[in-house]
Amino acid sequence: MYNTPGPVLLAMAIYNTPGTVTLAEAIYNTPGPVLLAEAFYNTPGPVLLANAIYNTPWPVLLAKVIYTTPGPVLLAEAIYNTPGPVLLAEVIYNTPGPVTLSEAIYNTPGPVLFAEAIYNTPVLVLPVLLAEAIDNTPGPVTLAEANFNTPGPVLLAKAVYNTTGPVTLAEANFNTPGPVLLAKAVYNSPGPMTLAEANFNTPGPVTMTDAIYNTPGPVLLAEAINNTREHVLLAKVINNTPGPVMLAEAIYTTPGPVLLAEAIYNTTGNVLLAKAIYTTPGLVLLAEGICNTPRPVLLAEAIDNTPGTVLLAEIIYNTPGPVLLAEAIYNTPRPVTLAEANFNTPGPVLLAKAVYNTPGPVTLAEANFNTPGPVLLAKAVYNSPGLMTLAEANFNTPGPLTMADAIYNTPGPVLLAEAINNTREHVLLAKVINNTPGPVMLAEPIYTTPGPVLVAEAIYNTTGTVLLAKAIYTTPGLVLLAEGICNTPRPVLLAEAIDNTPGTVLLSDTIYNTPRPVLLAEAILNTPEPVLLAEAIYTTPGPLLLA
């Protein structure tokens, strides 16, 4: 052919050659254009395709050439030697043997329609290493389509890492034929992503915490959890979430048990505790939850939404801000130990309201003792649902007492003397006695009254027996004996009364007010002042032994 002076129809020449043809040399020596595909078709023996192409001076339709090549094709080398553009998908489609796709792509000089190329790769002979193929692709890659067309397993993370353009990870996951290590895929994803969609489209298990940790942008945690098909350790998930967390929504969408305290502890933003508790599907350790809450806590709402037992004292102790104790108690579904609740309350306590809302028995004395602020005892007593010892209540009340009101509101019997003895300020004994619902041993209350006693009024208000002499004896101040006698509802032993009177006695007035017979001689004997006998005799209502 080299010696042929005119054009050569190479295909026909080969066709008519009876022996072996070294095609590359024949092409090299052909002075005119070569229709390479026809030449191959007519070549009776093996063809070294790459060499033949290399020696072809004209454009090569590689797909057609490969199709007519009678033997095995080293595709990468053939592509490398092709002087013009290559439609890789067609080329691969026409390649009869195994194809190393990444090498083929690497040697392709122009753009590559990647998904079609993969689709046409005969992988029953050789699998497609998608990541390497992507790495060798010179233009943009639509990863989802690439995954979809890959007939064998796909190492998604590596594929994502080698993708130079944006990746829609959710679609990529959905189209991945094998298991997906989501966390690695997320980590290698170059742009923002919607983790919820990625989770939803992941065909296998999702390690949520790792996935969130590796997500480069904001995470809508509740949606992400909602689309996760297995157990979620919420606390760990929240800890790895880079932005704010709507805790209640996250809890609501968590499919398994939730350790609320840990979840709250790991939440960096605001926590609406009541809402979080309300949406928690299992047991809630409220005290721990409150302890870990970084913001003010509306305790009453938190308690109201707690489905199980509430240890109120412990809860209050852990509450970081002010506590509306009465409301907290009102919402507590179990018995309340009010004293402990009071003791642990960091701010003022409206004790009466707290007592009123306490569903069980109240030990008022302990409650008073543990109340950090002033106590309106009368109201507290009035609201106390059971029996109480007023004396102890008085003793433990940290502020002033309106004793009469306290007694008036006490539902059971009152040991008045003890109650008075435990009162730290002035007592209006008459008013106190008037409000006492049971019998009064007058001498004892008088004895324990810390201030002055108007004995006449005290006697007047006493509904039971009055031992006047004893009453007068225990009176710490001045005694107007006549008025005292006048108000005494029972017989009066006048001589004893006079004997116990520490001040002046106007005997005639005294006798005048005595309602029963008077032993005048004894009365006069016990009178410490001068006696106007005539007046005394005049006012004596009974017979006299004048001598």
Secondary structure, 3 states (H helix, E strand, C coil): CCCCCCCCCHHHHHHCCCCCCCHHHHHHCCCCCCCHHHHHHHCCCCCCHHHHHHCCCCCCCHHHHHHHCCCCCCHHHHHHHCCCCCCHHHHHHHCCCCCCHHHHHHHCCCCCCHHHHHHCCCCCCCCCCHHHHHHCCCCCCCHHHHHHHCCCCCCHHHHHHHCCCCCCHHHHHHHCCCCCCHHHHHHHCCCCCCHHHHHHHCCCCCCHHHHHHHCCCCCCHHHHHHCCCCCCCHHHHHHHCCCCCCHHHHHHHCCCCCCHHHHHHCCCCCCCHHHHHHHCCCCCCHHHHHHCCCCCCCHHHHHHHCCCCCCHHHHHHHCCCCCCHHHHHHCCCCCCCHHHHHHHCCCCCCHHHHHHHCCCCCCHHHHHHCCCCCCCHHHHHHHCCCCCCHHHHHHHCCCCCCHHHHHHCCCCCCCHHHHHHCCCCCCCHHHHHHHCCCCCCCHHHHHHCCCCCCHHHHHHCCCCCCCHHHHHHHCCCCCCHHHHHHHCCCCCCHHHHHHHCCCCCCHHHHHHHCCCCCCHHHHHHHCCCCCCHHHHHHHCCCCCCCC
